[in-house]
């Protein structure tokens, strides 16, 4: 197995449905940094994110990316209580935020050419610790996380300020 390091997302060029690859790294890349290279290769797509925490930097990435056709975020309740100014900024950037008790960290990107996901330990921010997880393209794992995201999102509390 080859170690995928740094901000080189060359592996995105050769995605095939059903691929699953683990990762373990320290400060090589952040989850939100996968979105732009993926859209560069596969075109506009919907993006769904579930996270315990996020940063202003990650929100700016989402805000400045015009190829995101639909953006949904599921965020833990503690963010709305502890980081009010960041949540107000998020509400201006992300059209559809919902709150739920979550510690999950999931990124899902989908269009008619690609279904891609990342599940791991990293929140949507610049990480300074070792982070682990796996990325996957299509297949039953994508379907599982997609269906579960939609189910939880449907029942979560809409964020209204």
Secondary structure as GFF3:
##gff-version 3
##sequence-region A 1 161
A	DSSP	three_ten_helix	10	14	.	.	.	ID=ss1
A	DSSP	beta_strand	19	26	.	.	.	ID=ss2
A	DSSP	alpha_helix	33	42	.	.	.	ID=ss3
A	DSSP	beta_strand	45	51	.	.	.	ID=ss4
A	DSSP	alpha_helix	56	63	.	.	.	ID=ss5
A	DSSP	beta_strand	68	75	.	.	.	ID=ss6
A	DSSP	alpha_helix	77	82	.	.	.	ID=ss7
A	DSSP	alpha_helix	84	93	.	.	.	ID=ss8
A	DSSP	beta_strand	96	99	.	.	.	ID=ss9
A	DSSP	beta_strand	106	110	.	.	.	ID=ss10
A	DSSP	beta_strand	115	120	.	.	.	ID=ss11
A	DSSP	beta_strand	130	137	.	.	.	ID=ss12
A	DSSP	alpha_helix	139	155	.	.	.	ID=ss13
A	DSSP	beta_strand	157	158	.	.	.	ID=ss14
###
